Amino acid sequence: MAPGTTVKQEKPILMDHPFPKSTSSIEKCKRLFETVSPEDTLAILINADPDAIASALALTRLLWRRIKRTLVFHVNIIKRADNLAMIKLLKIQQQHIRKLNPAEITRWALVDSQPSHHELLSKYKYDIIIDHHPFVSSTSAQFLDVKEDYGANSTIMTEYLRATKVKPSPRLATALFYGIKTDTDNFVRPSIQSDINAFRYLYPFANLNLIKKIESSEMTRQTLAGFRAAMENLTFLKDKAFIHMGRVNDPDILVIIADFFLKMVEATWCIVSGVYGQKLIVIFRNAGFRLNAGSTAQSLFGQWGSAGGHTSTARAEIPLQEIESDVKESDLREWILEKLKTI
């Protein structure tokens, strides 16, 4: 090579479709390891819930000693008592994304989500994306594994660990076990045999006493106040329980209430809405055999914001400015009710 000649670095090849189902976990892990180098500092971004937290922990373990450093950042403010208990009891190391310095990062990863799922996630180009939600056509990365039929992202990560013969520590196994447990709602939500296999594999390694403690940490005085307001605002449309909470200080209360009120024998649907900041958030839970929560959320609210999910769980987030010409904030309850009547 002549003096002064610069070597042109090849542009990374991006995957614009996930791995085919026939691709083994061993082959995927080989590709995963080829995506990083020993000098890399990796940022793992998550929308923190138990499944995402566990997935980030597993990816950190998989890449241990293969890269220089791993940092985990969450885009949401974590307020749910059980999630905070999980982080405290399992000593999870993560930071809010406001502390992220992009100049320090050489590789980017996203687990249990896709860039379009959150405006803060959409700001970055990812080298690694591992998810189990419905594939969004705009999603691309050097390593792209999206398994829509899986009940939990933690199942995918457990399969990677097994493929690379990495025995999970009790801490990691407990996190993954709880991630599968919560995202499948104890296998009440749609899941497949792979979820069951991962759950059974992790069982001997997991600390079940910690699981019990985390699960018993769900209620706070603020949560109970939310339940009182929900009782006062509960409306039934045949088998659909609907609750509009108005303005809320924490959007997670909408999820907690939706999960709880679906337990009523009269309800096969529970829809809970509220305004957080400048967004209308609508949570869907479906326990029936008819219709799909994700497609229902998309058809009702997709034209104004992000909406979608799984068969039994879904979410819509609508900027208020997108609907201000159609409805006042004080009339949101009636506006949503009219739309629910079309289900």
N, C-alpha and C positions, 0 to 999 in steps of 0.2 A: 504494500500500500504506500502510495506516495506521501511524503511529509506534508502535513497540513490538511490532509484529506479527512473529512468528517464522516463518520459512519451514520447512515440514515437509519434511525430506529423504525422497525416495522410497527405499523398501527395495529393495536390489538383487534382481534377478530371478535365481533360481538355476536352473541346468540340472540336472535329475535323471536325464537320459539323455544320453549322448554325442552329438556331432554325427552326423547321418546320413552315410552313406558318400558321398552325392552332393555334400556340401558341399566346395567347393574350398579349397585351402590359402590362396588369396588372401582368400577370405571369412573364413576362420578367423582369419587374422592381423589383418584389420580389426577383428574382434570382440575379439581379444586386446588390441589397442592401445586400444580403447574401455574396457577393464576397468581401466586404470591412468590416473594423472594425473601431471603434472610434479612435484607436491609429495610423491609417494609414496616411502616406503622399503619395499622389497620384501624379504621373507625367502623364500628358496627352500630347502625342506627335501628332503633326500635320504637314502636308505639307500645309502651310498656304495659303488658299484662302477663300473667304467669307463663303462658306459652311462649311469648316473645322473649321474656327474661331468661327462661330456661334455654331457648334456642341460641341466644347470644352467649350464654355460659358454655354451651356445648361447642359452638364454633370456636370460641376462645381456646378450649381444651384441644380441639382437633389441630389447631394451628400453633399450639405450644411448641416452642423451639424451632418452628419453621419460619417465623417472622420475628422482627425485633420487638414489637410491642402491639398490644391490642387495647383499644379504648372503646367503651360502650356508652352511647348517648341515647337518651329517650326524648321524644318530642313532646310528650304529654306531661302534665303535672300529675303526679301520683298521689291520690288522696284516699283511695279505697283502703280501709283498715286491713283487710286480708292481704292485699298486695304489699302494703307497708310491712306487715308482719313477715311475709315471705322474704322480703329484702333484708330485714333486720336479722331474722333467725338463720338465714342461709348466708349472711354476710356478703350480699351481692354488691359488687363494685360497679357503679354506673353514675353518670352525670347528666344534668339537663343539657340540651343541645345549645343553650346560650353560652355554655363554657367551651364549645367546640372552636378550635383554631384550625381552619382548613389548611393553613400553611404547614402544619405539622403532619398532615395525613398524606400517605402515598397510595393507599388502597382503601376502597369503600365497599362496605357490605350492608345489606338490608335483609333482615330475617322476619318471617311471619308478617310480611307486608309487601306492597309494591309502591313505586314512587307516586302514583296517582292517588293513593289512599289518604295522603295528608299533604297540605301545601308545604310544610317544612321538609318533608321527605322528597318532594319533587325538585328541590333546588340542586340536587347532586346527581352526578353520573356514577353508576355503580359498577364495580368489578364482579361482585358476587351478590346474587339475589336467590334466596331460598324461601319458598312460601307455599301455603296450601289453600289460599283463597282463589276464586275464579281468575284465570289468566286475563290480564289486560293487554290488548294488542300492542300498545305503545311501550310495553316493558321490554327492556333489553339489557344485557350484561355479558361480560366474558364468560361467566358461569351462571347459568339460569336454570334453576330446578324448581318447577311449580307443579305440585301434585294436588290437583283440585279435589280428588276423591278422598284424600286423607282427612281424618277428623281433627288432627293436631299437627302443628309444625314440629313439635317435639318428637313425634314419631319418625319423621324424616331424619332428624338429627341423631336419634337413637340408632337408626339403620346405618348411618355413617360411622358411628362409634363401633358398632359390631363389625362392619366391613373392614375397618382398620385395626381390629382387635384391641381397641382401647377399652379397658375395663373402667366404668364410671366410678368415681369416688362416691361415698354416701351423699355428699353435698350435691354433686351433679345429678346423681340418680334421683334424689328427692325432688330436685327442681323439675327434671323431665317428667317424672311420675306425676307430679302435681300439675304440670302443664297439660299433659294428656287428660288427666282427670277433670280439669276445669273446662278445657275447650270442647270435650265431648259431653260435658255435663254428666259424668259417670256413665257414659255410653248411651245416654238417652238421645243425644243429638246424632245426626248421621255420622257413621264411622265405618271402617272396614276392618278386615282381619288383620291387616298390618298394624293398626292401632292397638288391637288386643294383644298381638304378639309382642309389641314393644312394651306394653304395660306389664305383661307377665314377665318379660325379661328383666325389667327394672325393679320389680317387686322385692326380690331378695336383697337388693343393694340400698333401697330407700329407707329413710328413717320415718316410720309411720307415726311415731309420737309427735314429730315436728309437723307432719301433715295435719294431724288432729288439731294441734295448736293454731296453725295458720287458718284452718277452716273455721275454728271457733272465734276468730278475731274479726268477724265480718261486721258486727254491730258497734256503732258509736251513738252517743246522744244525738248527734246531728243526723245520723241515719234514721233514728227513731222519729225525729221531727219530720223527716221526709215522708215516712210511712203514714204519719197522721195526716199530712196534707194530701197524700195519694188517696187515702180512704175517703176524704171529703170530696175529691174530684173524680172519683171513679164513675164511669158511665159504661153501660152495656149496649152493644149493637148485636143482638142475637147472641152468638157465641164469642163475640169479640169484646174484650175488656179494654177500654180506652181511658187513659189518664193524661190530662195536660197539666204540667206542673208549673207553667209560667216561667218566670226567670229563676234560674238555679245557680248556685255558687260552684257546683261541681257536676259535670256531665255524667260522672260515674253513678250518681244516685239514680239516674234514669235507667241504667242497666240493671242495677240492684232491684229496683221496683218492678221492672218488666219481668225479671226472672222469678221474683216472689209471687206476683199476682197471677202468673201463668199456672200456679199450683192450684188455683180455684177450680173446683170440679165443673163449674159452669163455663169455663173459658178454654177454648182451643186456640185462641189468639190473644195476645196482650200487646197493645201498642201504647208506648209512653213517649210523650213529647215534652220539650222544654226549650227555653231560650238560654243559651250560654254565650256571653259576649255579644257578638253581632251575628250569631248563627242560630237557626232553628235546627234542633236535633230531634230526630224521630227514631226510636228503637222498636224493632219488631221481634216478637217471639211467636212461633207457631208450633203447636203440638199436634196438629191434625194431620190427616192423610191427604187433604186437599190443598192445592195451591203451594206456592213456594215463596218464602219470606223475601228472599233476595230479589226475585223477579217482580214481586209485588211492590217492594220499595222502589225499584227502578221505574216501574210503570207509573206509580203515583207521583213521585218526586224527582225523578231523574232529569227532567227538563230544566230544573232550577239549580241543581247542585249535584254532589256526589251521592250515589245511592246504590246499594247492592248488598250481597252477602250470601249466605247459604240457604238451604231448604228451610231450616228452623230458626235461623237467626239472621237479622239484617239491620242495617242502619242507614239513615239518610242525614246529610248535613247540608243545609241550605243557607247561603248568605242572605240576611234579611233584605239587603238592597235588591236582590233578585226578585223578590215578591212584594216589595213595598207598594208597587203600583196596583197590585191585585188585592192586598189585604193589609189592614192595620195590625200592629202587634197585639192590640187588645182583642182582636177578633180571630186570632190564630186557632183557638180551640174549635170554633164553629167551622172554620175553613178546612181544618184537618178532618173533622167529623164528616163533612160532606164528601170528602174524597174516600174515606173509609167505607162509606155506604155503597160504593161501587165495587167493593171486593166481593 
